[in-house]
Amino acid sequence: MPLEALLAGFPPPRAVDPAALAAAVARGRRLVVLDDDPTGTQSTTDLPVVTTTAAEDLRWGLRQPTPGFFVLTNSRSLAPADAAELLRGIVTTLFAVAAEEGVEVVVASRGDSTLRGHFPLETDVVTQALAAVGRTVDGVVVVPALVDAGRVTVGAVHLLRTPEGYLPVGESEFARDATFGYASSDLRDWVVEKTEGRVVREDVVALTLTDLRSGPERVLEVLDGLRGGAFLVADAADDEDLRALVEGLLAAEARGREFVYRTGPSFVRARTGQVATPPVTPEHLRAALTDEPDERPRTPSGLVVVGSHVGLTTRQLDALRAAGGIVEVELEVPVLVQPGARDAHVRATVDRVVQLLDEGGPDVVVRTSRTLVRGTDADDSLRIARAVSSALVEVVHDAVARTRPAFVLAKGGITSSDTATKALGITRAYSRGTLLPGLVSVWEPVVGAARGVAYVVFAGNVGDENGVLDAVTTLRAAARPAPGERAGS
């Protein structure tokens, strides 16, 4: 169905002054986004990213002159018990450090805009941690929209844009995810489904487009009515709707209300007082490609790491392949899950990647084989996913230890996280913008061996079929300037 038909009968969006909202954000609590994979930064710019649970790294994030920052948890790749333990440790440390720094914080659990991830586990953990420091949560606000990618919520039904029109998300390929699958598109039913009946549908509050577009008094009235950690699902069809929601949340929090957010990326942009910005240009990116003192040889070739198995990623890889300028190195998934054969396969792959990068020719694509190997259950599927991700990490880590690519682009949420933290050793970074409108973050590593290398976080389920090609084209132009242009700044 076209979006215009879905929106028929609703009032037009209500304009919220971005400057006034940014000023209100500055007066409010600092936003800390617990990002379950690194793609949550894709709708924002110039926000810090911390990838460890260390108190000093969290302190660094709190001390940055920004309205919020991200903490990369990569919890989507973990089993539920491990995810809960990790989150509990992070939020406990965060609240202790924030108290020491005298900073009031509000926590967002950033999940997938197609509803995959550990919900309600993550918001439960944050709620419990707040209770432990004497803060009672009034409501859990669920707003999964990713407006730039066409993931919107209308009448409490979450939808995604396809070439044929908008599709209820429960009918999409993402709903059949081996680990985080679901059946419901109506977010009220989805909350019931995911809480396994702990919450009944009648207790889930829907904040509709009509509410959001009626005026700030109505939004505040709905938010003020939340008690006892009630779930609220919020509509959002564009950025104005999200700004209207944030306006209400800030007003309610100023009156002492306590919320936990479960969100997609677009909410973070609104909650930090930002607006959508154009994609970065090659000239802008050259600052991230500035040479740093390093013993490794610098190559003009980039490294593209593909771990995602969703159909969109396969189509994007096909488009990149058809355009040329790449050479592919494949990791065979059936071999990677065989302990006796894995190590030799990984070593040979590393040698091949280093050889190709050192030659300074086409960009190198390291990808897993496209045949999906499923586990016997959800935990076994996660085990296989971790084994594949581990092999990709080892290849990238060992290759980058020997040579220095012009850029690294990682495709897929788990792949992006593991490449950043385990392969490149990024502990602190700034998200400097996007390569596609509102999508695909470019990070500037602040510390570690990746300084001076643009790192690109590309989710498995975003962009059109030319998305990876468009991103790589910009990266190539930044890394290989035309004659007469400077390669660094």
Secondary structure, 3 states (H helix, E strand, C coil): CCHHHHHCCCCCCCCCCHHHHHHHHHHCCEEEEEECCHHHHHHCCCEEEECCCCHHHHHHHHHCCCCEEEEECCHHHCCHHHHHHHHHHHHHHHHHHHHHHCCCEEEEEECCCCCCCCCCHHHHHHHHHHHHCCCCCCEEEEECCEHHHCEEEECCEEEEEECCEEEEHHHCHHHHCCCCCCCCCEHHHHHHHHCCCCCCHHHCEEECHHHHHHCHHHHHHHHHCCCCCEEEEECECCHHHHHHHHHHHHHHHHCCCCEEEEECHHHHHHHCCCCCCCCCCHHHHHHHHCCCCCCCCECCCCEEEECCCCHHHHHHHHHHHHHCCEEEEEECHHHHCCHHHHHHHHHHHHHHHHHHHHCCCCEEEEEECCCCCCCCCHHHHHHHHHHHHHHHHHHHHHHHHHCECCEEEEECHHHHHHHHHHHCCCCEEEEEEEEECCEEEEEEECCCCCCCCEEEEECCCCCCCCHHHHHHHHHHHHHCCCCCCCCCC
